[in-house]
Amino acid sequence: MSQITDHHSTGQHTTDQRESAEQRQPRGVADLFSGGRLVAIPRKAARREQLLEHLSETLFAPDRAYSEPEVNDALRTVHEDCSALRRYLITSGRLTRTRDGSSYRRATTTR
């Protein structure tokens, strides 16, 4: 029986490592990409939120201001419809912008 317990504890260690790696990348995001490009913007809100979290964390530094062209260029690296992605990032609270739209920042908290 101790051999089974040892085997399970070894398996648990592998499971812990896998869970740790999954925590670094939101679930379901990798399958939205092909060749580094976003295949489609998810229609389901929960999947879209996962994507937006991933994009905000990987494309935008937390303490930097971006112009609209810089935001568009960053978003175009993953999908041509940068205006839709930018709009989703703003409405989800993951990016903030000044009233005149001249400056964007990655939000420290989301709505």
N, C-alpha and C positions, 0 to 999 in steps of 0.2 A: 504494500500500500504506500510506503514511503516513496517508492519509485514514481508512482502516479502523482503524488503530491509534488515531488521535485519537477516532474514533467510539466505539471500545471503552473508551477511558479515560474518556470522558464518561459512558458507560453504567455503568462501574464506580463512578464517583462517585455516581451515582443509587442504585446497588445498595448502596453503603456507607451512604448516608443512610437507606435503607429498613431495613437491618440494624440501624442504630443505634436507630431508632424501635422496632423489634421487640424489642430488648433491654430497653427500658424497660417493655414490657408482656409478660408471659409469653405464649408461643405458645398458641393454643387457648382462651384465657380469654374474649376478646371475644365469641366465638360462643356462649358459655354464657349470655349476657345478652340481654335484650330490654327496651328501654325503661328501662334501668338496674336491672332486676330479674333475679335469677338464675332461669333457666328451670327447671333441675333440678340437683341435686347429682350430679356424675358418679359412676358406679359403678366405673369403672376407676381404680385407685389412682394411676397417673401423672397422669391428667387432674385428679383430685381434689387431688393435691399442688400442681399448678399453681394451681388455684383457691385453695387454702388460703394459698399464698404471696402471691397477689394480695390476698386479703382481709386477711391480717395486716398487710401493708405499707400498704394504703390506708385501713383502718378504725381502726388502733391505733397511737398514737405510741410510739416505742421506750422512752422514759423516763418513762412515766406508769402509775400503778396505776389499775385499773378495778374497780368493783363488778360483781357478777353482773348486776344490772339494766342497768348501762351497757353491758356486753358484749352482752347480749340486744338492747338498743335499737339498737346499732350493726349487729348482724347482721340484725335485722329490716328494716333499710333496703334489704337486697338479697334476703331470703328469709324466709318465715314460720317455717320450721323452725329457729329460732335455737338450740334445744338440740342438734340434730344437728350443726350447724356448729360450735357451741362445743365439743362433744365431740371432733369431728374435729381442731379446732385444738389441743386439749389433747393428744390422743394422738399427733399428729404432732410435738409439741414446739414448735409455733409460738406458742402461748400457754402461760404457766405460771400456776399458781394456788397460793395458800397451802393448807396442809393442811385448814384449816377452810372453804375455798372463799369466803372473804370478799374476797379480792383477786386480781386477774388482771393479768398483765403480758405484753407482747409479748416473746418470747424473743429473745436476741441471737444464739443459735445453735440449730439444730434437731437433733433426734435422727437 
